[in-house]
C-alpha cells in the first residue's frame, strides 16, 4: 500500500488549504493509498538557524538540534512514498510557514544519517489562491524547486489549471468576491478539485512505477 503524507502550510486552522488537502488525500484513499495530513497551523516548527548540526551530528531520533515538533514530521516523511506540499498563496508565492518548513528539510540533503532519504520519492505541489490568476505557478515552482533539491520526482499533469500542481481558488469563481456563506470556497471550485484529483492519480501512477 502506498503511503502519502500531506503538509498544509497555512496558518489558518480548518481553512481552505486544509480542506483542499483533505479532498486530495480522500481521493488517494479511494485509490487504495494510506494517508496522513500534517497541519503546520497546529505545530511549532521554528525557522532553520543554519547551525549545521545536521551535517555531522545527526543520530537516530534527532536529525536537527532544535527542540520543536519537526522530528516527528521527519520520521513520517521518511516513511512516505508521496509527499504533498500544500500552501496558500501569499504575495504571489508560498506562505512563510511553508517556506520555514521547507528550509528545515535540509536535513535530508546534507544530513550525516538522513541525507538522501527523500530521493526518488514523489512530490506533489498544491496551492490555494484567492483569485484565479493569483500566484499559483510561483508557489508551485517553489515547491518543485524544493523537490528537485531533495532529488525527488515532481508530478505534473497537462490537462489541469496548471501542469505544475493542484490549483484551487477560495473565492467565488476565482473572482475575488467574498461570500461569507462559504467558509470553504475551494469545495465549490470544480476545476480546482479536478486538478487535485488528477495530480493524486498521476502521483500514484509514478510511485507504483518507482516501486516496480
Backbone as ProteinMPNN parsed JSONL, in Angstrom:
{"seq_chain_A": "XXXXXXXXXXXXXXXXXXXXXXXXXXXXXXXXXXXXXXXXXXXXXXXXXXXXXXXXXXXXXXXXXXXXXXXXXXXXXXXXXXXXXXXXXXXXXXXXXXXXXXXXXXXXXXXXXXXXXXXXXXXXXXXXXXXXXXXXXXXXXXXXXXXXXXXXXXXXXXXXXXXXXXXXXXXXXXXXXXXXXXXXXXXXXXXXXXXXXXXXXXXXXXXXXXXX", "coords_chain_A": {"N_chain_A": [[0.841, -1.192, 0.0], [0.585, 2.177, -0.895], [1.971, 5.064, 0.679], [0.988, 8.219, 1.642], [1.946, 11.452, 2.576], [0.646, 14.481, 3.516], [1.273, 17.927, 3.689], [0.053, 20.782, 5.139], [0.609, 24.13, 4.691], [-0.633, 26.344, 5.747], [-1.43, 28.996, 8.04], [-3.961, 29.05, 9.006], [-6.358, 27.41, 10.832], [-8.421, 24.706, 9.932], [-9.029, 25.795, 7.448], [-9.202, 26.857, 3.963], [-6.944, 25.728, 2.658], [-6.304, 23.473, 4.211], [-8.709, 22.088, 3.816], [-8.653, 21.665, 1.022], [-6.378, 20.054, 0.789], [-7.327, 17.905, 2.284], [-9.39, 16.924, 0.592], [-7.857, 15.988, -1.516], [-6.336, 13.969, -0.288], [-8.371, 12.249, 0.534], [-9.247, 11.37, -1.944], [-7.006, 9.955, -2.709], [-7.118, 7.872, -0.84], [-9.391, 6.591, -1.733], [-8.321, 5.389, -3.896], [-6.81, 3.429, -2.83], [-4.61, 4.147, -1.244], [-2.697, 4.861, 1.752], [-3.041, 7.539, 3.982], [-1.804, 10.547, 5.563], [-2.353, 13.601, 7.15], [-0.621, 16.574, 7.85], [-0.755, 19.443, 9.645], [0.615, 22.506, 9.651], [-0.358, 24.605, 11.066], [-0.984, 23.674, 13.522], [1.298, 22.943, 14.774], [4.515, 23.544, 16.328], [7.084, 24.724, 14.642], [10.201, 25.797, 14.213], [12.2, 28.384, 12.588], [14.872, 27.506, 10.335], [18.1, 27.792, 11.635], [20.534, 27.5, 10.528], [22.65, 26.152, 11.777], [24.147, 23.965, 11.229], [24.204, 21.56, 12.57], [22.987, 19.274, 11.545], [24.714, 18.308, 9.64], [26.816, 16.72, 10.648], [26.183, 15.679, 13.142], [23.861, 14.251, 13.454], [21.706, 11.76, 14.863], [19.936, 8.695, 15.506], [16.566, 9.482, 15.88], [17.078, 12.136, 16.328], [17.493, 14.503, 14.235], [17.894, 17.144, 13.947], [19.076, 20.039, 15.677], [17.267, 21.687, 16.938], [14.643, 22.022, 19.321], [11.677, 21.213, 18.74], [8.577, 20.514, 17.016], [9.398, 19.133, 14.777], [10.857, 16.708, 14.405], [9.146, 14.464, 14.547], [7.698, 14.872, 12.214], [9.716, 14.581, 10.308], [10.189, 11.819, 10.52], [7.792, 10.741, 9.575], [7.88, 11.653, 6.92], [10.089, 10.26, 5.935], [9.035, 7.719, 5.811], [7.208, 7.899, 3.804], [5.797, 7.423, 0.507], [4.829, 9.27, -1.249], [4.814, 12.786, -1.17], [2.946, 15.577, -0.383], [2.975, 18.989, -0.762], [1.182, 21.613, 0.375], [0.164, 24.861, 0.022], [-1.084, 28.107, 0.977], [-1.476, 30.917, -1.23], [0.482, 33.633, -0.806], [1.193, 36.951, -1.373], [1.845, 36.339, -4.045], [3.312, 34.024, -3.803], [4.501, 31.119, -1.914], [3.446, 30.463, 1.539], [4.83, 31.972, 4.553], [5.057, 30.138, 6.625], [5.201, 27.681, 5.27], [7.535, 28.109, 3.809], [9.46, 28.275, 5.859], [9.247, 25.686, 6.865], [10.103, 24.176, 4.624], [12.769, 25.02, 4.519], [13.738, 23.679, 6.742], [13.993, 21.135, 5.802], [16.513, 20.655, 4.936], [17.95, 18.798, 6.32], [17.602, 16.434, 5.024], [19.104, 16.686, 2.819], [21.814, 17.257, 3.452], [22.33, 15.756, 5.725], [24.141, 13.646, 7.987], [23.083, 11.186, 8.616], [20.395, 11.186, 7.671], [20.588, 12.245, 5.134], [19.687, 12.213, 1.756], [17.449, 10.651, 2.127], [14.947, 11.213, 1.082], [15.169, 10.872, -1.588], [14.021, 10.038, -4.811], [11.396, 9.815, -3.975], [7.969, 10.706, -4.561], [6.827, 13.928, -5.401], [4.221, 16.23, -4.887], [2.815, 19.292, -5.701], [0.595, 21.642, -4.241], [-1.714, 24.333, -4.241], [-3.581, 27.081, -2.921], [-5.326, 29.838, -3.941], [-6.66, 33.21, -3.694], [-7.652, 34.561, -5.909], [-8.176, 33.673, -9.365], [-5.902, 33.964, -11.02], [-3.763, 34.316, -9.225], [-1.069, 33.775, -8.383], [-0.436, 31.065, -8.491], [1.521, 29.581, -10.014], [4.053, 30.552, -9.279], [4.078, 29.771, -6.647], [3.863, 26.952, -6.922], [6.284, 26.494, -8.299], [8.184, 27.056, -6.334], [7.732, 25.0, -4.501], [8.348, 22.856, -6.206], [11.026, 23.338, -6.787], [12.098, 22.783, -4.285], [11.52, 20.021, -4.163], [13.212, 19.135, -6.222], [15.735, 19.827, -5.195], [15.855, 18.009, -3.167], [16.127, 15.712, -4.58], [13.823, 14.466, -5.36], [10.896, 13.34, -7.244], [9.023, 15.334, -9.139], [5.495, 15.807, -9.709], [3.521, 16.224, -12.633], [0.699, 17.304, -14.527], [-0.868, 17.71, -17.552], [-3.524, 18.396, -18.374], [-4.837, 20.311, -16.643], [-5.516, 23.171, -14.476], [-3.004, 24.293, -13.967], [-0.062, 22.768, -15.139], [1.837, 22.369, -13.255], [0.943, 21.828, -10.687], [-1.643, 21.008, -8.24], [-4.355, 23.216, -8.183], [-6.407, 25.503, -6.683], [-9.102, 27.812, -6.117], [-10.247, 30.074, -3.567], [-12.174, 31.999, -3.541], [-15.366, 33.06, -4.908], [-15.714, 31.599, -7.932], [-13.127, 32.354, -8.461], [-13.02, 35.077, -8.638], [-12.424, 36.859, -6.672], [-14.432, 37.743, -5.094], [-15.955, 37.932, -1.992], [-17.763, 35.56, -0.137], [-19.513, 35.091, 2.574], [-21.046, 32.971, 3.263], [-19.824, 30.684, 2.526], [-17.401, 29.125, 3.93], [-15.429, 27.353, 3.127], [-14.482, 27.878, 0.294], [-13.056, 26.525, -1.658], [-14.29, 24.109, -2.057], [-16.253, 24.59, -3.864], [-15.01, 24.968, -6.216], [-14.835, 23.398, -8.928], [-13.067, 22.921, -11.069], [-10.643, 23.301, -9.797], [-10.758, 21.261, -7.837], [-10.763, 19.08, -9.538], [-8.157, 19.302, -10.552], [-6.704, 18.656, -8.273], [-7.445, 15.97, -7.87], [-6.453, 14.846, -10.244], [-3.678, 15.273, -10.024], [-3.11, 13.683, -7.798], [-3.766, 11.122, -8.804], [-1.877, 10.861, -10.856], [0.441, 11.008, -9.318], [0.228, 8.65, -7.798], [0.429, 6.807, -9.867], [3.1, 7.263, -10.728], [4.492, 6.614, -8.381], [3.986, 3.906, -8.164], [5.317, 3.009, -10.425], [7.965, 3.608, -9.714], [8.307, 1.908, -7.499], [8.034, -0.522, -8.785]], "CA_chain_A": [[0.0, 0.0, 0.0], [1.353, 3.409, -0.958], [1.807, 5.933, 1.837], [1.049, 9.632, 1.253], [1.968, 12.45, 3.636], [0.301, 15.811, 3.033], [1.654, 19.019, 4.593], [-0.614, 22.06, 4.92], [1.438, 25.242, 5.144], [-1.453, 27.509, 6.084], [-1.575, 29.275, 9.466], [-5.383, 29.057, 9.33], [-6.891, 26.102, 11.174], [-9.676, 24.338, 9.274], [-9.258, 26.739, 6.363], [-9.312, 26.335, 2.604], [-5.81, 24.866, 2.296], [-6.504, 22.185, 4.874], [-9.82, 21.416, 3.143], [-8.201, 21.208, -0.301], [-5.504, 18.905, 1.031], [-8.19, 16.803, 2.721], [-10.069, 16.326, -0.564], [-6.853, 15.247, -2.276], [-5.98, 12.748, 0.443], [-9.509, 11.35, 0.47], [-9.225, 10.764, -3.277], [-5.938, 8.953, -2.683], [-7.61, 6.714, -0.095], [-10.322, 5.886, -2.619], [-7.492, 4.628, -4.83], [-6.07, 2.397, -2.11], [-3.429, 4.63, -0.531], [-2.792, 5.247, 3.159], [-2.712, 8.966, 4.004], [-1.686, 11.297, 6.82], [-2.274, 15.048, 6.968], [0.108, 17.323, 8.868], [-1.14, 20.845, 9.537], [1.6, 23.346, 10.342], [-1.101, 25.513, 11.949], [-1.126, 23.031, 14.822], [2.623, 22.541, 15.237], [5.564, 24.556, 16.496], [8.279, 24.405, 13.861], [10.994, 27.026, 14.175], [12.997, 28.632, 11.392], [16.227, 26.958, 10.31], [19.099, 28.799, 12.006], [21.758, 27.188, 9.781], [23.711, 25.835, 12.742], [24.892, 22.857, 10.625], [24.139, 20.349, 13.395], [22.55, 18.124, 10.759], [25.756, 17.823, 8.739], [27.718, 15.734, 11.242], [25.822, 15.217, 14.488], [22.59, 13.552, 13.499], [21.637, 10.407, 15.383], [18.567, 8.191, 15.43], [15.635, 10.219, 16.713], [17.448, 13.55, 16.452], [18.105, 14.93, 12.981], [18.089, 18.591, 13.997], [19.376, 20.481, 17.037], [16.176, 22.455, 17.527], [13.668, 21.262, 20.107], [10.311, 21.577, 18.361], [7.762, 19.381, 16.569], [9.768, 18.71, 13.43], [11.398, 15.36, 14.3], [8.06, 13.549, 14.203], [7.372, 15.065, 10.797], [10.801, 13.946, 9.558], [10.006, 10.364, 10.513], [6.681, 10.447, 8.667], [8.323, 11.882, 5.548], [10.975, 9.16, 5.546], [8.224, 6.526, 5.55], [6.245, 8.19, 2.74], [6.093, 7.222, -0.914], [4.426, 10.51, -1.912], [4.713, 13.928, -0.268], [2.195, 16.704, -0.935], [3.157, 20.289, -0.117], [0.022, 22.446, 0.063], [0.355, 26.187, 0.611], [-1.851, 29.244, 0.463], [-0.678, 31.876, -1.986], [0.65, 34.928, -0.139], [2.053, 37.841, -2.16], [2.229, 35.642, -5.274], [4.221, 32.9, -3.556], [4.085, 30.281, -0.801], [3.355, 31.106, 2.84], [6.033, 31.983, 5.378], [5.117, 28.883, 7.381], [5.696, 26.627, 4.392], [8.936, 28.408, 3.481], [10.272, 27.88, 7.011], [9.265, 24.223, 6.912], [10.968, 23.686, 3.548], [14.154, 25.245, 4.938], [14.117, 22.653, 7.717], [14.215, 19.868, 5.107], [17.928, 20.493, 4.554], [18.477, 17.597, 6.986], [17.532, 15.335, 4.068], [20.08, 16.948, 1.761], [23.18, 17.236, 3.966], [22.443, 15.031, 6.982], [25.064, 12.514, 8.019], [22.262, 9.979, 8.653], [19.161, 11.305, 6.878], [20.848, 12.772, 3.8], [19.269, 11.347, 0.651], [16.327, 9.787, 2.498], [13.758, 11.507, 0.283], [15.493, 10.666, -3.002], [13.111, 9.223, -5.62], [10.008, 9.895, -3.548], [7.149, 11.51, -5.462], [6.412, 15.201, -4.815], [3.068, 16.905, -5.487], [2.57, 20.651, -5.225], [-0.791, 22.104, -4.216], [-1.804, 25.74, -3.836], [-4.905, 27.712, -2.891], [-5.24, 31.289, -4.11], [-7.933, 33.916, -3.585], [-8.077, 34.87, -7.269], [-7.795, 32.608, -10.307], [-4.529, 34.15, -11.51], [-3.156, 34.999, -8.08], [0.239, 33.32, -7.923], [-0.305, 29.61, -8.441], [2.712, 28.96, -10.584], [5.237, 30.877, -8.475], [4.002, 28.893, -5.471], [4.236, 25.599, -7.35], [7.706, 26.432, -8.648], [8.971, 26.989, -5.112], [7.617, 23.617, -4.033], [9.057, 21.958, -7.127], [12.452, 23.556, -6.568], [12.435, 22.007, -3.089], [11.548, 18.612, -4.543], [14.419, 18.873, -7.012], [16.894, 19.885, -4.295], [15.828, 16.771, -2.383], [16.227, 14.628, -5.554], [12.521, 13.831, -5.501], [10.344, 13.335, -8.596], [7.804, 16.15, -9.124], [4.363, 15.379, -10.532], [2.876, 17.212, -13.497], [-0.429, 16.837, -15.336], [-1.103, 18.791, -18.509], [-4.928, 18.789, -18.52], [-5.274, 20.939, -15.39], [-5.344, 24.618, -14.458], [-1.563, 24.439, -14.165], [0.59, 21.457, -15.137], [2.828, 22.313, -12.176], [0.41, 21.379, -9.411], [-3.064, 21.171, -7.949], [-4.582, 24.658, -8.05], [-7.809, 25.805, -6.394], [-9.371, 29.163, -5.625], [-11.118, 30.123, -2.399], [-13.254, 32.964, -3.751], [-16.401, 32.625, -5.845], [-15.269, 31.593, -9.312], [-11.803, 32.962, -8.582], [-13.2, 36.492, -8.96], [-12.04, 37.69, -5.543], [-15.639, 38.157, -4.392], [-16.092, 37.207, -0.731], [-19.094, 35.056, 0.184], [-19.383, 34.605, 3.949], [-21.825, 31.74, 3.41], [-18.982, 29.546, 2.146], [-16.081, 29.19, 4.561], [-14.502, 26.558, 2.309], [-14.782, 28.158, -1.105], [-12.405, 25.561, -2.562], [-15.196, 22.993, -2.342], [-17.106, 24.993, -4.98], [-14.154, 25.144, -7.391], [-14.749, 22.065, -9.522], [-11.827, 22.802, -11.85], [-9.561, 23.125, -8.839], [-10.872, 19.921, -7.265], [-10.308, 18.154, -10.586], [-6.696, 19.335, -10.624], [-6.206, 17.903, -7.127], [-7.628, 14.539, -8.139], [-5.559, 14.447, -11.336], [-2.306, 15.213, -9.517], [-3.022, 12.497, -6.942], [-3.755, 9.918, -9.639], [-0.571, 10.785, -11.525], [1.424, 10.694, -8.293], [0.121, 7.221, -7.502], [0.991, 6.098, -11.03], [4.563, 7.362, -10.686], [5.002, 5.886, -7.219], [3.94, 2.469, -8.492], [6.417, 2.752, -11.378], [9.225, 3.619, -8.956], [8.369, 0.68, -6.707], [8.219, -1.65, -9.682]], "C_chain_A": [[0.878, 1.245, 0.0], [0.978, 4.336, 0.193], [1.998, 7.386, 1.409], [1.012, 10.506, 2.497], [1.667, 13.806, 3.012], [0.606, 16.857, 4.084], [0.863, 20.265, 4.215], [0.232, 23.163, 5.526], [0.65, 26.491, 5.46], [-1.463, 27.732, 7.591], [-3.02, 29.208, 9.94], [-5.851, 27.632, 9.619], [-8.242, 25.887, 10.502], [-10.047, 25.328, 8.174], [-9.289, 26.057, 5.006], [-8.161, 25.427, 2.195], [-5.963, 23.496, 2.932], [-7.641, 21.405, 4.223], [-9.406, 20.876, 1.781], [-7.296, 19.986, -0.157], [-6.332, 17.693, 1.442], [-8.872, 16.135, 1.532], [-9.092, 15.511, -1.404], [-6.505, 13.924, -1.593], [-7.127, 11.749, 0.451], [-9.569, 10.645, -0.89], [-8.136, 9.691, -3.345], [-6.395, 7.695, -1.942], [-8.591, 5.904, -0.93], [-9.58, 5.032, -3.64], [-6.532, 3.696, -4.097], [-4.844, 2.844, -1.348], [-3.739, 4.858, 0.947], [-2.32, 6.686, 3.266], [-2.62, 9.51, 5.42], [-1.577, 12.771, 6.473], [-1.539, 15.666, 8.147], [-0.195, 18.794, 8.646], [-0.165, 21.702, 10.339], [0.922, 24.332, 11.286], [-1.208, 24.961, 13.369], [0.209, 22.617, 15.429], [3.504, 23.749, 15.509], [6.797, 24.074, 15.751], [9.034, 25.702, 13.628], [11.683, 27.194, 12.819], [14.333, 27.896, 11.481], [17.212, 28.066, 10.681], [20.482, 28.498, 11.423], [22.939, 26.916, 10.714], [24.612, 24.708, 12.263], [25.027, 21.634, 11.53], [23.898, 19.121, 12.529], [23.656, 17.541, 9.872], [26.564, 16.672, 9.332], [27.216, 15.101, 12.534], [24.444, 14.586, 14.582], [22.752, 12.181, 14.156], [20.181, 9.966, 15.325], [17.676, 8.957, 16.398], [15.975, 11.678, 16.906], [18.219, 13.981, 15.205], [18.428, 16.414, 12.968], [18.296, 18.999, 15.45], [18.191, 21.142, 17.718], [15.141, 21.552, 18.201], [12.262, 21.766, 19.768], [9.611, 20.34, 17.818], [8.248, 18.727, 15.282], [10.257, 17.265, 13.342], [10.317, 14.34, 13.943], [7.645, 13.657, 12.751], [8.442, 14.423, 9.922], [10.559, 12.441, 9.43], [8.862, 9.953, 9.591], [7.094, 10.614, 7.208], [9.231, 10.754, 5.066], [10.19, 7.909, 5.17], [7.264, 6.707, 4.38], [6.74, 7.733, 1.375], [5.828, 8.506, -1.698], [4.295, 11.596, -0.857], [3.995, 15.049, -1.006], [2.502, 17.942, -0.108], [2.023, 21.197, -0.566], [0.146, 23.778, 0.783], [-0.712, 27.16, 0.121], [-0.922, 30.145, -0.341], [-0.689, 33.213, -1.245], [1.621, 35.77, -0.962], [2.683, 37.109, -3.34], [3.238, 34.519, -5.048], [3.74, 32.146, -2.32], [4.094, 31.043, 0.521], [4.691, 31.082, 3.577], [6.181, 30.696, 6.161], [5.667, 27.754, 6.519], [7.163, 26.861, 4.028], [9.852, 27.981, 4.618], [10.367, 26.361, 7.112], [10.189, 23.644, 5.848], [12.44, 23.885, 3.911], [14.64, 24.16, 5.896], [14.353, 21.285, 7.064], [15.653, 19.682, 4.651], [18.564, 19.297, 5.247], [18.483, 16.405, 6.039], [18.448, 15.549, 2.859], [21.484, 16.68, 2.279], [23.387, 16.321, 5.166], [23.368, 13.827, 6.934], [24.329, 11.177, 8.14], [21.113, 10.068, 7.652], [19.384, 11.81, 5.459], [20.473, 11.769, 2.715], [18.047, 10.496, 0.938], [15.069, 10.032, 1.668], [13.99, 11.306, -1.216], [14.524, 9.677, -3.635], [11.705, 9.096, -5.037], [9.273, 10.847, -4.491], [6.702, 12.78, -4.736], [5.266, 15.829, -5.591], [2.925, 18.282, -4.863], [1.085, 20.953, -5.278], [-0.816, 23.533, -3.704], [-3.252, 26.202, -3.864], [-4.711, 29.217, -2.954], [-6.629, 31.897, -3.94], [-8.506, 34.191, -4.965], [-7.493, 33.844, -8.238], [-6.355, 32.749, -10.806], [-3.69, 34.838, -10.428], [-1.875, 34.42, -7.553], [0.424, 31.823, -7.811], [1.086, 29.137, -8.849], [3.989, 29.329, -9.835], [5.246, 30.049, -7.192], [4.416, 27.47, -5.832], [5.738, 25.499, -7.639], [8.591, 26.377, -7.415], [8.915, 25.59, -4.519], [8.452, 22.678, -4.901], [10.567, 22.12, -6.991], [12.919, 22.792, -5.33], [12.5, 20.516, -3.407], [12.83, 18.268, -5.305], [15.673, 18.899, -6.147], [17.002, 18.617, -3.456], [15.949, 15.522, -3.255], [14.953, 13.786, -5.596], [12.032, 13.956, -6.946], [9.028, 14.108, -8.595], [6.753, 15.622, -10.1], [3.89, 16.542, -11.401], [1.754, 16.537, -14.269], [-0.807, 17.981, -16.26], [-2.533, 19.296, -18.487], [-5.503, 19.315, -17.199], [-5.129, 22.451, -15.519], [-3.886, 24.975, -14.677], [-0.944, 23.058, -14.183], [1.576, 21.286, -13.987], [2.275, 21.797, -10.862], [-1.084, 21.586, -9.295], [-3.333, 22.619, -7.572], [-6.067, 24.938, -7.845], [-7.946, 27.225, -5.87], [-10.378, 29.112, -4.476], [-12.264, 31.112, -2.555], [-14.198, 32.461, -4.84], [-15.926, 32.753, -7.286], [-13.889, 32.173, -9.53], [-11.851, 34.443, -8.87], [-12.705, 37.417, -7.854], [-13.228, 38.209, -4.752], [-15.808, 37.296, -3.141], [-17.547, 36.811, -0.497], [-19.015, 34.411, 1.56], [-20.176, 33.322, 4.194], [-20.981, 30.503, 3.128], [-17.589, 29.715, 2.744], [-15.037, 28.463, 3.721], [-14.863, 26.731, 0.837], [-14.158, 27.182, -2.07], [-13.341, 24.421, -2.923], [-16.156, 23.306, -3.48], [-16.331, 25.121, -6.29], [-13.925, 23.788, -8.054], [-13.481, 21.879, -10.355], [-10.633, 22.589, -10.92], [-9.582, 21.742, -8.215], [-10.42, 18.864, -8.269], [-8.786, 18.129, -10.653], [-6.074, 18.569, -9.452], [-6.308, 16.409, -7.35], [-6.64, 14.047, -9.198], [-4.118, 14.325, -10.854], [-2.102, 13.997, -8.614], [-2.923, 11.225, -7.791], [-2.419, 9.757, -10.357], [0.528, 10.449, -10.515], [1.415, 9.222, -7.924], [0.704, 6.383, -8.636], [2.505, 6.097, -10.986], [5.15, 6.564, -9.522], [5.0, 4.379, -7.491], [5.039, 2.113, -9.477], [7.758, 2.703, -10.664], [9.366, 2.327, -8.156], [8.61, -0.547, -7.579], [9.682, -1.785, -10.111]], "O_chain_A": [[1.807, 1.356, 0.801], [-0.175, 4.386, 0.623], [3.048, 7.745, 0.876], [0.158, 10.33, 3.366], [2.355, 14.232, 2.084], [0.238, 16.694, 5.247], [0.985, 20.757, 3.093], [0.537, 23.144, 6.719], [1.202, 27.591, 5.445], [-1.502, 26.766, 8.352], [-3.283, 29.297, 11.139], [-5.755, 26.754, 8.762], [-9.097, 26.773, 10.503], [-11.218, 25.66, 7.989], [-9.39, 24.834, 4.914], [-8.369, 24.458, 1.464], [-5.774, 22.475, 2.271], [-7.551, 20.185, 4.089], [-9.765, 19.754, 1.422], [-7.435, 19.008, -0.891], [-6.065, 16.577, 0.996], [-8.93, 14.908, 1.465], [-9.454, 14.464, -1.942], [-6.395, 12.889, -2.249], [-6.899, 10.541, 0.384], [-9.904, 9.463, -0.968], [-8.326, 8.645, -3.966], [-6.093, 6.58, -2.368], [-8.62, 4.676, -0.846], [-10.133, 4.075, -4.183], [-5.553, 3.228, -4.678], [-4.098, 2.004, -0.846], [-4.895, 5.026, 1.335], [-1.288, 7.03, 2.69], [-3.261, 9.011, 6.344], [-0.796, 13.151, 5.6], [-1.8, 15.326, 9.301], [0.08, 19.331, 7.573], [-0.13, 21.627, 11.568], [1.559, 24.842, 12.207], [-1.491, 25.705, 14.307], [0.238, 22.001, 16.494], [3.268, 24.837, 14.986], [7.468, 23.134, 16.177], [8.556, 26.595, 12.928], [11.738, 26.264, 12.014], [14.861, 27.689, 12.574], [17.166, 29.156, 10.11], [21.47, 29.146, 11.769], [24.059, 27.375, 10.486], [25.7, 24.501, 12.801], [25.869, 20.77, 11.286], [24.507, 18.07, 12.733], [23.543, 16.407, 9.407], [26.956, 15.752, 8.614], [27.763, 14.092, 12.979], [23.918, 14.407, 15.68], [23.788, 11.529, 14.024], [19.292, 10.79, 15.116], [17.984, 9.071, 17.585], [15.237, 12.396, 17.58], [19.439, 13.84, 15.134], [19.147, 16.893, 12.09], [17.749, 18.369, 16.355], [18.114, 21.159, 18.946], [14.815, 20.471, 17.71], [11.732, 22.647, 20.446], [10.018, 19.221, 18.131], [7.571, 17.849, 14.748], [10.09, 16.64, 12.295], [10.55, 13.45, 13.126], [7.282, 12.661, 12.125], [8.126, 13.793, 8.913], [10.71, 11.87, 8.35], [8.951, 8.935, 8.903], [6.706, 9.815, 6.355], [9.146, 10.342, 3.909], [10.619, 7.131, 4.318], [6.574, 5.76, 4.001], [7.943, 7.665, 1.124], [6.509, 8.797, -2.682], [3.738, 11.366, 0.217], [4.381, 15.426, -2.112], [2.312, 17.945, 1.108], [1.911, 21.516, -1.749], [0.224, 23.821, 2.011], [-1.188, 27.053, -1.009], [0.292, 30.125, -0.14], [-1.736, 33.839, -1.082], [2.747, 35.346, -1.219], [3.879, 37.233, -3.605], [3.934, 34.106, -5.976], [2.706, 32.482, -1.743], [4.67, 32.127, 0.621], [5.57, 30.278, 3.267], [7.294, 30.205, 6.348], [6.497, 26.966, 6.972], [7.942, 25.911, 3.949], [10.905, 27.391, 4.377], [11.43, 25.815, 7.407], [10.968, 22.732, 6.126], [13.268, 23.016, 3.639], [15.807, 23.771, 5.866], [14.862, 20.373, 7.716], [15.982, 18.663, 4.044], [19.613, 18.824, 4.812], [19.266, 15.472, 6.217], [18.546, 14.687, 1.986], [22.261, 15.969, 1.642], [24.527, 16.126, 5.588], [23.377, 13.078, 5.957], [24.893, 10.136, 7.802], [20.884, 9.139, 6.878], [18.452, 11.802, 4.655], [20.894, 10.613, 2.756], [17.639, 9.699, 0.093], [14.216, 9.15, 1.563], [13.09, 11.549, -2.02], [14.241, 8.618, -3.075], [10.896, 8.334, -5.565], [9.892, 11.692, -5.139], [6.251, 12.718, -3.593], [5.332, 15.948, -6.815], [2.915, 18.42, -3.64], [0.395, 20.577, -6.225], [-0.028, 23.901, -2.833], [-4.042, 25.778, -4.707], [-4.017, 29.8, -2.121], [-7.641, 31.202, -4.029], [-9.714, 34.07, -5.172], [-6.46, 33.23, -7.971], [-5.667, 31.745, -10.993], [-2.997, 35.82, -10.695], [-1.601, 34.556, -6.36], [1.329, 31.354, -7.121], [1.741, 28.39, -8.122], [4.913, 28.519, -9.757], [6.312, 29.668, -6.707], [5.223, 26.856, -5.134], [6.381, 24.52, -7.26], [9.636, 25.727, -7.433], [9.935, 25.055, -4.083], [9.17, 21.817, -4.392], [11.305, 21.138, -7.072], [14.009, 22.219, -5.326], [13.423, 19.825, -2.974], [13.451, 17.234, -5.057], [16.576, 18.086, -6.34], [18.098, 18.201, -3.079], [15.883, 14.403, -2.748], [14.988, 12.578, -5.831], [12.679, 14.6, -7.771], [8.019, 13.601, -8.106], [7.07, 15.074, -11.156], [3.861, 17.692, -10.961], [1.839, 15.36, -14.619], [-1.043, 19.099, -15.803], [-2.754, 20.504, -18.572], [-6.521, 18.825, -16.71], [-4.675, 22.952, -16.548], [-3.567, 25.854, -15.477], [-1.266, 22.238, -13.323], [2.093, 20.191, -13.766], [3.042, 21.369, -9.999], [-1.709, 22.243, -10.127], [-2.626, 23.19, -6.741], [-6.887, 24.649, -8.716], [-7.027, 27.77, -5.26], [-11.239, 28.233, -4.419], [-13.224, 31.072, -1.786], [-13.864, 31.548, -5.596], [-15.757, 33.858, -7.802], [-13.512, 32.459, -10.667], [-10.854, 35.025, -9.298], [-12.578, 38.623, -8.065], [-13.063, 39.021, -3.842], [-15.804, 36.068, -3.226], [-18.452, 37.633, -0.644], [-18.503, 33.3, 1.695], [-19.995, 32.663, 5.217], [-21.387, 29.389, 3.459], [-16.716, 30.354, 2.157], [-13.894, 28.909, 3.619], [-15.465, 25.853, 0.219], [-14.654, 27.011, -3.184], [-13.201, 23.825, -3.991], [-16.805, 22.405, -4.01], [-16.919, 25.353, -7.346], [-12.936, 23.111, -7.772], [-12.887, 20.8, -10.348], [-9.732, 21.804, -11.215], [-8.534, 21.111, -8.075], [-9.777, 17.88, -7.903], [-8.187, 17.063, -10.794], [-5.045, 17.912, -9.612], [-5.373, 15.664, -7.056], [-6.062, 12.968, -9.067], [-3.414, 13.386, -11.226], [-1.052, 13.356, -8.657], [-2.092, 10.358, -7.522], [-1.891, 8.649, -10.456], [1.444, 9.688, -10.826], [2.471, 8.613, -7.756], [1.382, 5.383, -8.401], [3.133, 5.057, -11.183], [6.186, 5.915, -9.668], [5.92, 3.67, -7.084], [5.633, 1.038, -9.383], [8.595, 1.855, -10.97], [10.437, 1.72, -8.143], [9.293, -1.488, -7.176], [10.02, -2.69, -10.874]]}, "name": "protein", "num_of_chains": 1, "seq": "XXXXXXXXXXXXXXXXXXXXXXXXXXXXXXXXXXXXXXXXXXXXXXXXXXXXXXXXXXXXXXXXXXXXXXXXXXXXXXXXXXXXXXXXXXXXXXXXXXXXXXXXXXXXXXXXXXXXXXXXXXXXXXXXXXXXXXXXXXXXXXXXXXXXXXXXXXXXXXXXXXXXXXXXXXXXXXXXXXXXXXXXXXXXXXXXXXXXXXXXXXXXXXXXXXXX"}
